[in-house]
Structure formats: C-alpha cells, structure tokens
Amino acid sequence: MNANLFYGEHSTVVEAVNMDDEIAHWMRHYRNYVPGFRSDDYLPALKLGLDAYLRGHGQDFDSMADNLQLSYARVRGTSRLDWTEALPVALAAWTRLAERHNARRYDQEPRFGFATIR
C-alpha cells in the first residue's frame, strides 16, 4: 500500500491515505471535470490537490491557491491543462479528502492511541 500520513489540525490524529486508491478513483472519473483531455493531462493537477490537502495541515484550499498555482507551473510537465483548467481538478481532489476527513472526525468509531484505525 502506498500510504501517506496526514497529521490532523492538532497533530493528534494520523490519517492514512492510500494514494494509489485515490488516483485510481479519479482516473475513473476524470472526464467529469475538463472534457477533451487525457488522464495524463489530469494527473499533475490531481496529485497537486491531494498533496495540498495532506501538507496543508487544516488550511482551506483558497488560502493555498496562489502557492498551488506556482507549484503547478513546476509540476505540470507535459499536461495540456493550464492553471484555470487544472484548478477544479486540484480542488475536487482536495475536497474529497477534506470531506472524508471531516466525516471521520465526527464519527463515533473508537480511536486507538494517536492513530485512527481504519
């Protein structure tokens, strides 16, 4: 499993995110965001959104948008998406993780130590 760890807003809960599963999910649905492009065009924006959530430590997406635009220019590679086309893809990936994290934060499942076992 290719998992990254996210340290929650107060660094007390560790959330494992299976990046391979996340990317696979988005590759199945990428055409919903900017029609007419290949999945390879979406991948840099997708990874940027996932990475922004994991490294953002609770920041909202809008507060990171300017830095993400600069980062996208560095990681874009051969993607045909410009920033205005990549932005909704990155935001969708960020939002999916944020919504999943928020849903887990308020559930009643037991927590073991500092890690949430899923």
C-alpha positions as CSV (number, residue, x, y, z in Angstrom):
1,M,0.0,0.0,0.0
2,N,1.3,3.4,-0.9
3,A,0.0,5.5,2.0
4,N,0.9,8.9,3.2
5,L,0.2,10.2,6.7
6,F,-1.7,13.3,7.4
7,Y,-1.3,14.9,10.8
8,G,-4.6,16.5,11.7
9,E,-5.3,20.1,12.7
10,H,-3.9,19.5,16.2
11,S,-1.4,16.7,15.2
12,T,-3.2,14.2,17.4
13,V,-4.9,12.0,14.8
14,V,-3.0,10.3,12.0
15,E,-4.9,9.6,8.8
16,A,-3.6,7.1,6.3
17,V,-4.5,7.9,2.7
18,N,-3.9,5.3,0.1
19,M,-2.7,7.4,-2.8
20,D,-2.9,4.6,-5.3
21,D,-6.7,4.2,-4.5
22,E,-7.2,7.9,-4.6
23,I,-5.6,8.2,-8.0
24,A,-7.4,5.2,-9.3
25,H,-10.7,6.7,-8.2
26,W,-10.0,10.0,-10.0
27,M,-8.8,8.3,-13.1
28,R,-12.2,6.6,-13.4
29,H,-13.9,10.0,-13.1
30,Y,-11.5,12.5,-14.6
31,R,-13.7,13.2,-17.7
32,N,-16.3,14.9,-15.4
33,Y,-14.0,17.9,-14.9
34,V,-12.5,19.1,-18.1
35,P,-13.7,17.2,-21.2
36,G,-11.4,16.6,-24.1
37,F,-8.2,15.8,-22.2
38,R,-6.4,12.6,-21.5
39,S,-6.0,11.2,-18.0
40,D,-2.3,12.0,-18.2
41,D,-3.3,15.7,-18.5
42,Y,-5.2,15.5,-15.2
43,L,-2.6,13.6,-13.2
44,P,-0.4,16.6,-12.2
45,A,-3.4,18.6,-11.0
46,L,-4.8,15.7,-9.2
47,K,-1.6,14.9,-7.3
48,L,-1.2,18.6,-6.5
49,G,-4.7,18.7,-4.9
50,L,-4.0,15.5,-2.9
51,D,-0.6,16.8,-1.8
52,A,-2.1,20.2,-0.9
53,Y,-4.6,18.6,1.5
54,L,-2.0,16.3,3.1
55,R,0.5,19.0,3.6
56,G,-1.9,21.9,4.3
57,H,-2.5,20.9,7.9
58,G,-6.0,22.2,8.0
59,Q,-5.6,25.2,5.7
60,D,-8.5,25.9,3.4
61,F,-7.9,25.5,-0.3
62,D,-8.4,29.2,-1.1
63,S,-5.6,30.2,1.2
64,M,-3.2,27.9,-0.7
65,A,-4.4,28.7,-4.2
66,D,-1.7,31.2,-5.1
67,N,1.1,28.9,-4.0
68,L,-0.6,26.0,-5.7
69,Q,-0.6,27.9,-9.0
70,L,3.1,28.4,-8.7
71,S,3.6,24.7,-7.8
72,Y,1.5,23.6,-10.7
73,A,3.8,25.5,-13.1
74,R,6.7,23.4,-11.7
75,V,5.0,20.0,-11.7
76,R,2.8,20.4,-14.8
77,G,5.2,18.6,-17.1
78,T,3.5,17.8,-20.4
79,S,0.0,18.3,-19.2
80,R,-2.2,20.3,-21.6
81,L,-4.2,21.8,-18.8
82,D,-3.4,25.3,-18.0
83,W,-4.0,26.5,-14.4
84,T,-7.6,27.6,-14.9
85,E,-8.4,24.1,-16.2
86,A,-6.3,22.3,-13.6
87,L,-7.7,24.3,-10.7
88,P,-11.1,22.5,-10.5
89,V,-9.3,19.1,-10.7
90,A,-7.0,20.0,-7.8
91,L,-9.9,21.5,-5.8
92,A,-12.0,18.3,-6.3
93,A,-9.2,16.1,-5.1
94,W,-8.6,18.3,-2.1
95,T,-12.3,18.5,-1.3
96,R,-12.8,14.7,-1.4
97,L,-10.1,14.2,1.2
98,A,-11.3,17.1,3.3
99,E,-14.9,15.8,3.3
100,R,-13.7,12.2,4.2
101,H,-11.6,13.6,7.0
102,N,-14.4,15.7,8.4
103,A,-16.8,12.8,8.2
104,R,-14.4,10.6,10.2
105,R,-13.6,13.3,12.7
106,Y,-17.2,13.4,13.9
107,D,-18.0,9.6,13.8
108,Q,-18.1,7.6,16.9
109,E,-15.6,4.9,16.0
110,P,-13.1,4.0,18.6
111,R,-9.6,5.6,18.4
112,F,-6.6,3.7,19.5
113,G,-3.7,5.8,20.8
114,F,-2.9,8.7,18.5
115,A,-3.9,6.8,15.3
116,T,-7.3,6.2,13.8
117,I,-7.5,2.6,12.8
118,R,-9.4,2.1,9.5
